[in-house]
Amino acid sequence: MKIRIPPALRTLAAAPHQPGAPKYELLSAAMTSAVATGEWGPGERLPTEAALAQALPFSLGTVQRALRKLVDEGLVVRRQRSGTFVAPPRQALEGPWHCRFLGDDGTQLPVFPKILRRERVRESKPWSKHLGHPDSGYLRIDRSIEINGEFSVFSKFFADAGRFGALMLRPLKQLESANFKRILAREFRIPSLRFSQSMQVLLFPRAVSLALELPAHTTGAMLSISASAPDGTPVYFQQLYIPPNPRQWVVGDDGGRDTAAPLKVRTSK
């Protein structure tokens, strides 16, 4: 069966090999270009590994390694007994507030979240000091938040599971890129919040390092956020783990009615 090879891959196949550049990285870059330009569209099934190896001047092992890199980056997905497909377009986080990092030109870098965990928990940990001990327990949502493809932040979000139980029923895809603060305003009629924020430098828990694919014993910043309604009623508690990175991090002062002093932080490697 004839397979369709995007122009980006045909150009790579015709180009001389660049000394010192691993072949799988050259191939994965060309595949990434094919996805970015729409030559391979969202949901499109890719040729099999064997078919790509036969059509291109690369070994099967090189093709497999290049595709594995695209899978790890979330550009393609593998479905058992169906094949490899271009992943749906990623959605940027809606109005990031606590995860605003600036590029070299001072503009805000794009932020792409992914939900890792959603469950009801009952154990008392730091969040219980702010939220109390609700009979229904706590709603917990963990997200990995990718910053412009450069590094990722780990987020833990906690709220009263009884009061905000509707978030347990919402499809994960709807929650993944959502700004929880805006959901609280729109659906739970909490239009403004007051924040208490504290930050410390610490050794990341093993689970956080694993989720962010960081070396063991990584040290970074942890921002703890206690959010309350204007009358002082606790609303949510959040922890953000920020690994060492060269970007300027801006927290607070989004131009809205929420109150928290703006904070600019540099966390260097």
C-alpha positions in Angstrom: 0.0 0.0 0.0 1.3 3.4 -0.9 1.9 5.7 2.0 1.8 9.5 2.2 5.2 11.1 3.1 4.9 14.8 4.0 7.2 17.2 2.2 9.1 17.9 5.5 10.2 14.3 5.6 10.9 14.1 1.9 13.2 17.1 2.2 15.0 15.5 5.1 15.4 12.2 3.2 17.0 14.1 0.3 19.3 16.2 2.5 22.9 15.1 3.4 23.3 13.9 6.9 24.6 16.5 9.4 27.7 15.3 11.2 27.2 15.0 14.9 23.4 15.2 14.8 21.7 12.0 16.0 19.5 10.7 13.2 16.5 10.1 15.4 16.5 13.8 16.4 16.7 14.9 12.8 13.8 12.6 12.0 11.7 13.7 15.0 12.3 17.3 14.2 11.0 16.7 10.6 8.0 14.9 12.0 7.3 17.7 14.4 7.5 20.1 11.5 5.0 18.0 9.6 2.6 18.1 12.5 3.1 21.9 13.2 2.5 22.8 9.5 -0.6 20.6 9.2 1.0 18.2 6.7 0.0 15.5 9.2 -3.3 16.8 10.6 -4.9 16.3 14.0 -6.3 12.8 14.3 -4.5 11.5 11.2 -3.1 8.1 11.3 0.6 7.9 10.7 2.3 5.2 8.5 3.5 2.2 10.4 7.1 2.2 11.7 8.0 -0.4 9.2 6.4 1.6 6.3 8.3 4.7 7.4 11.6 2.8 7.6 11.0 1.4 4.1 10.2 4.8 2.6 12.9 6.8 4.3 16.7 6.3 4.6 16.5 5.5 8.3 16.6 2.2 10.1 13.6 0.8 12.0 15.3 1.5 15.3 15.8 5.2 14.3 12.1 5.5 13.3 11.0 3.9 16.5 13.1 6.2 18.6 11.9 9.3 16.8 8.3 8.3 17.2 8.9 7.5 20.9 10.2 11.1 21.3 7.0 12.5 19.7 4.9 10.3 22.0 6.7 11.6 25.1 6.2 15.2 23.9 2.5 14.6 23.4 2.5 15.3 19.7 1.3 11.9 18.7 -0.6 9.1 20.6 -0.5 5.4 20.3 -3.7 3.4 20.4 -3.5 -0.3 20.9 -4.2 -2.4 17.8 -5.1 0.8 15.9 -1.8 2.6 15.3 -0.2 6.0 15.9 -2.2 9.2 15.4 -1.5 12.9 15.5 -2.7 14.2 18.9 -5.5 16.8 19.1 -4.1 20.4 19.4 -3.0 21.3 22.9 -5.0 24.0 24.6 -3.2 26.7 26.5 -4.1 27.4 30.1 -7.0 29.9 30.2 -5.6 33.1 31.7 -2.7 31.8 33.8 -2.2 33.8 37.0 0.1 31.9 39.2 2.1 30.5 36.3 3.2 33.5 34.3 6.7 33.4 33.1 8.3 36.0 30.8 10.4 35.4 27.6 13.5 37.3 26.6 11.3 40.0 25.1 9.2 40.4 28.2 6.1 38.8 26.8 4.3 36.0 28.6 5.3 32.5 27.6 2.6 30.0 26.6 1.4 27.6 29.2 0.1 24.1 28.5 -1.4 22.1 31.4 -2.1 18.3 31.7 -4.2 16.7 34.4 -2.3 13.9 36.2 -4.7 13.1 39.0 -8.2 13.9 40.2 -9.7 12.3 43.3 -11.4 12.8 46.6 -9.0 12.6 49.6 -9.5 12.7 53.3 -6.1 12.9 54.9 -5.2 16.1 56.8 -2.1 17.8 55.4 -1.1 21.5 54.9 -4.3 22.3 53.0 -6.5 21.4 56.0 -5.0 24.3 57.9 -6.8 26.6 55.4 -9.8 24.5 54.4 -10.6 23.0 57.7 -11.9 19.4 57.9 -15.0 19.1 55.7 -17.1 16.0 56.3 -17.0 15.2 52.6 -13.2 15.4 52.4 -11.2 17.3 49.8 -11.2 17.5 46.0 -7.6 17.1 44.7 -6.5 17.9 41.2 -2.9 17.5 40.2 -1.6 19.1 36.9 1.7 19.2 35.1 1.9 22.7 33.6 4.4 23.0 30.7 6.0 26.4 30.2 6.7 27.0 26.5 8.3 23.5 26.1 11.2 24.6 28.3 10.2 23.2 31.7 7.1 22.2 33.7 5.5 23.2 37.0 3.7 20.7 39.2 0.4 22.0 40.7 -1.7 20.5 43.5 -5.2 22.0 43.9 -7.4 21.3 46.9 -11.0 22.4 47.7 -14.0 21.3 49.8 -15.3 18.2 47.9 -18.8 18.8 49.2 -19.0 22.4 48.1 -17.2 22.0 44.8 -18.1 18.3 44.1 -19.4 19.3 40.6 -15.7 19.5 39.5 -15.4 15.7 40.1 -18.1 15.1 37.4 -16.7 17.4 34.8 -14.9 15.7 31.9 -11.1 15.9 32.4 -10.6 17.5 29.0 -12.8 20.4 30.1 -10.8 20.9 33.3 -7.4 20.4 31.8 -6.8 23.9 30.4 -9.4 25.7 32.6 -8.6 28.5 35.0 -10.1 27.2 38.2 -10.5 30.8 39.5 -12.7 31.6 36.6 -14.8 28.5 37.1 -15.4 29.5 40.7 -16.5 32.9 39.5 -18.8 31.7 36.7 -20.3 28.6 38.2 -20.1 29.0 42.0 -20.6 32.8 42.1 -17.3 33.7 43.8 -16.4 36.6 41.6 -13.3 37.8 43.6 -10.8 36.2 45.9 -8.2 37.2 48.4 -4.9 35.4 48.4 -2.3 34.6 51.1 0.9 33.5 49.4 4.1 32.1 50.8 7.2 30.6 49.1 10.0 28.4 50.2 13.0 26.7 48.6 13.0 22.9 49.3 13.9 19.5 48.2 11.1 18.3 45.9 9.2 15.2 47.0 10.0 12.2 45.0 6.6 12.0 43.4 6.9 15.6 42.1 10.4 14.9 40.7 9.1 11.8 38.9 6.0 13.7 37.5 8.2 16.4 36.1 11.0 14.0 35.0 13.6 15.7 37.1 16.6 14.2 38.8 16.1 12.9 42.3 17.0 15.4 45.0 16.0 18.4 42.8 15.7 21.6 44.8 13.3 24.3 43.7 10.7 26.7 44.8 7.3 25.9 46.2 4.5 28.5 46.2 1.6 27.9 48.6 -1.6 29.8 47.9 -4.6 30.1 50.2 -7.6 31.6 48.5 -10.6 33.0 50.4 -13.8 34.8 49.5 -14.0 38.5 50.5 -15.9 37.5 53.7 -13.0 35.3 54.7 -14.6 31.9 53.8 -11.8 29.5 52.6 -12.2 28.5 48.9 -9.1 26.6 47.8 -5.5 25.8 48.6 -2.8 25.3 46.0 0.8 24.3 45.9 3.1 25.0 42.9 6.5 23.3 42.6 8.7 25.4 40.3 12.0 23.8 39.2 15.2 25.9 38.6 14.9 27.8 35.3 16.2 31.0 33.7 12.8 32.7 33.3 11.3 35.6 35.3 8.2 34.5 37.2 5.4 37.0 37.8 2.8 36.2 40.5 -0.2 38.4 41.3 -1.8 41.6 40.0 -3.7 40.3 36.9 -5.6 43.6 36.6 -8.7 42.1 38.2 -10.4 42.6 41.5 -8.5 39.8 43.2 -6.0 41.0 45.8 -2.5 39.8 46.1 0.7 41.9 45.9 2.6 41.3 42.6 5.8 39.3 43.0 8.6 38.9 40.5 11.0 36.1 41.1 14.0 34.7 39.3 14.8 31.0 39.8 18.1 30.3 38.1 19.6 26.9 37.3 
